[in-house]
Amino acid sequence: MHPLRHPRNAALVGIVFVVIAVVFWAVPYFGGWHIDYAGVTMLAILGIAMAVMAYVLVAGSSSE
């Protein structure tokens, strides 16, 4: 049985990290505090990497 009906839905795995990156940026921005741009960048890139890897793993798995 295939874990996801459509492998493109694997992008939802990465969207979680991108949303966390946006929150990680927005809270200090609107609070007037120091923004950790390195952390925001790494979380956003991690989200992209997780989405691509989840897609590769799901697309390469057997459909049984």
C-alpha positions as CSV (number, residue, x, y, z in Angstrom):
1,M,0.0,0.0,0.0
2,H,1.4,3.4,-1.0
3,P,1.8,5.7,2.0
4,L,0.4,8.7,0.2
5,R,-2.1,8.7,-2.7
6,H,-0.3,11.4,-4.5
7,P,3.5,11.9,-4.0
8,R,3.1,15.6,-4.5
9,N,1.3,15.7,-1.1
10,A,4.8,15.0,0.4
11,A,5.4,18.8,0.2
12,L,3.1,19.1,3.2
13,V,6.0,17.7,5.3
14,G,8.2,20.6,4.3
15,I,5.5,23.2,4.6
16,V,5.5,22.6,8.4
17,F,9.1,23.8,8.7
18,V,8.5,26.8,6.4
19,V,5.6,27.8,8.6
20,I,7.8,27.5,11.7
21,A,10.4,29.6,10.0
22,V,7.8,32.3,9.3
23,V,6.7,32.3,12.9
24,F,10.4,32.3,14.0
25,W,10.9,35.5,12.0
26,A,7.5,37.2,12.7
27,V,7.5,37.0,16.5
28,P,10.8,39.0,16.9
29,Y,10.0,41.3,14.0
30,F,6.6,42.4,15.4
31,G,8.0,42.3,19.0
32,G,10.8,44.6,18.2
33,W,13.5,42.1,19.2
34,H,16.6,40.8,17.4
35,I,15.9,38.6,14.5
36,D,18.0,35.5,14.0
37,Y,18.3,35.5,10.2
38,A,20.5,32.4,10.2
39,G,17.9,30.4,12.1
40,V,15.1,31.5,9.8
41,T,17.2,30.7,6.7
42,M,18.1,27.3,8.0
43,L,14.5,26.4,8.9
44,A,13.2,27.5,5.5
45,I,15.9,25.5,3.7
46,L,15.2,22.5,6.0
47,G,11.6,22.7,4.9
48,I,12.5,22.6,1.3
49,A,14.9,19.7,1.8
50,M,12.4,17.7,3.8
51,A,9.7,18.2,1.1
52,V,12.1,17.0,-1.6
53,M,13.3,14.1,0.4
54,A,9.8,13.0,1.4
55,Y,8.8,13.2,-2.3
56,V,11.8,11.1,-3.4
57,L,11.1,8.5,-0.7
58,V,7.4,8.2,-1.4
59,A,7.8,8.3,-5.2
60,G,10.5,5.6,-5.1
61,S,8.6,3.2,-2.8
62,S,6.6,0.3,-4.2
63,S,2.9,0.9,-4.8
64,E,1.9,-2.5,-3.2
